[in-house]
């Protein structure tokens, strides 16, 4: 077993090849980073349909502006920042549209919490973990949701996508994790960790 | 910075982080078609496409004694307007009638990684038949190549 490579490194390599003319490398890059972008967009409070649109728009913009991105190592941060910025714009539009509910009718409105189907898919320890995570602040939930997608070498890039100063991601994440560990530690039924 | 919560990166509980990532993939997974939809959009050369806004919807109306439902949606961009009316055919697929502001405009109905093109006639009319129900969007290529293509949001039909 080789050690898993960091998202940032793997993305940088694919993006460098893409910039160098191997255009098909955009495909593995999309597949590699979409889960992270998805959880980032959803963590920003976007509905599922809006999250899909925002992610698609972000990729289209990346391809259009690819030549201007000097450092391929920055591609994950670039995409993440773009998703977050676009998410804010869409969220603002939705707030203005809020009185006009009719425009939302065909959009599958879905809460970020698990529905009955998802709960069935969870095992016992996941249900417990979810119960404790859902009691954290929304900010902590969004941070853990995104930061858990990558390993330590990715934290700097992920913190940028979250809009957290790189220097404070450690303490911020640490506080969220500490709150979660504390909750798990006082749960007599929690035994997984 | 002596807070006990400020654990260094190395001490992060990797197992707990993995559990959190796995949990969110169960709780709120990305749509299965997300990757293919993005790759497809990139391959269509819809760069620079303007995203049209959904301006009007008429909810499906059930006619008494029939199972047929109709659904009308209107999209608007800065230069074009597209009205879509769907009718369910006997086999459960959709007949889609479209009207766009202008003739000779290529319009594709996009479903996942499928594109079906139609060109508007002199009256701006478009027609697709036997379109499978599901999440659809439309891509418009104006007759004048200098004008930007237009992409609509995805709508569930």
HADDOCK unambig.tbl for C-alpha pairs under 7 A between the chains (distance, minus, plus):
assign (segid A and resid 27 and name CA) (segid B and resid 39 and name CA) 6.20 0.50 0.50
assign (segid A and resid 30 and name CA) (segid B and resid 35 and name CA) 6.39 0.50 0.50
assign (segid A and resid 31 and name CA) (segid B and resid 35 and name CA) 5.83 0.50 0.50
assign (segid A and resid 34 and name CA) (segid B and resid 35 and name CA) 6.88 0.50 0.50
assign (segid A and resid 35 and name CA) (segid B and resid 30 and name CA) 6.38 0.50 0.50
assign (segid A and resid 38 and name CA) (segid B and resid 30 and name CA) 6.12 0.50 0.50
assign (segid A and resid 52 and name CA) (segid B and resid 34 and name CA) 6.89 0.50 0.50
assign (segid A and resid 56 and name CA) (segid B and resid 38 and name CA) 5.41 0.50 0.50
assign (segid A and resid 60 and name CA) (segid B and resid 42 and name CA) 6.28 0.50 0.50
assign (segid A and resid 60 and name CA) (segid B and resid 47 and name CA) 5.95 0.50 0.50
assign (segid A and resid 64 and name CA) (segid B and resid 47 and name CA) 6.63 0.50 0.50
assign (segid A and resid 106 and name CA) (segid B and resid 155 and name CA) 6.80 0.50 0.50
assign (segid A and resid 106 and name CA) (segid B and resid 156 and name CA) 6.45 0.50 0.50
assign (segid A and resid 112 and name CA) (segid B and resid 28 and name CA) 6.72 0.50 0.50
assign (segid A and resid 113 and name CA) (segid B and resid 27 and name CA) 6.77 0.50 0.50
assign (segid A and resid 114 and name CA) (segid B and resid 27 and name CA) 5.01 0.50 0.50
assign (segid A and resid 114 and name CA) (segid B and resid 28 and name CA) 6.85 0.50 0.50
assign (segid A and resid 118 and name CA) (segid B and resid 26 and name CA) 6.33 0.50 0.50
assign (segid A and resid 118 and name CA) (segid B and resid 27 and name CA) 5.65 0.50 0.50
assign (segid A and resid 121 and name CA) (segid B and resid 26 and name CA) 6.95 0.50 0.50
assign (segid A and resid 122 and name CA) (segid B and resid 26 and name CA) 6.99 0.50 0.50
assign (segid A and resid 126 and name CA) (segid B and resid 23 and name CA) 6.33 0.50 0.50
assign (segid A and resid 145 and name CA) (segid B and resid 20 and name CA) 6.85 0.50 0.50
assign (segid A and resid 145 and name CA) (segid B and resid 21 and name CA) 6.50 0.50 0.50
assign (segid A and resid 145 and name CA) (segid B and resid 24 and name CA) 6.89 0.50 0.50
assign (segid A and resid 148 and name CA) (segid B and resid 17 and name CA) 4.96 0.50 0.50
assign (segid A and resid 148 and name CA) (segid B and resid 18 and name CA) 6.35 0.50 0.50
assign (segid A and resid 148 and name CA) (segid B and resid 20 and name CA) 6.35 0.50 0.50
assign (segid A and resid 148 and name CA) (segid B and resid 21 and name CA) 5.20 0.50 0.50
assign (segid A and resid 149 and name CA) (segid B and resid 21 and name CA) 5.88 0.50 0.50
assign (segid A and resid 152 and name CA) (segid B and resid 9 and name CA) 6.28 0.50 0.50
assign (segid A and resid 170 and name CA) (segid B and resid 6 and name CA) 6.29 0.50 0.50
assign (segid A and resid 171 and name CA) (segid B and resid 5 and name CA) 6.58 0.50 0.50
assign (segid A and resid 171 and name CA) (segid B and resid 6 and name CA) 4.61 0.50 0.50
assign (segid A and resid 174 and name CA) (segid B and resid 5 and name CA) 5.00 0.50 0.50
assign (segid A and resid 174 and name CA) (segid B and resid 6 and name CA) 5.28 0.50 0.50
assign (segid A and resid 174 and name CA) (segid B and resid 7 and name CA) 6.05 0.50 0.50
assign (segid A and resid 175 and name CA) (segid B and resid 5 and name CA) 5.23 0.50 0.50
assign (segid A and resid 178 and name CA) (segid B and resid 5 and name CA) 5.88 0.50 0.50
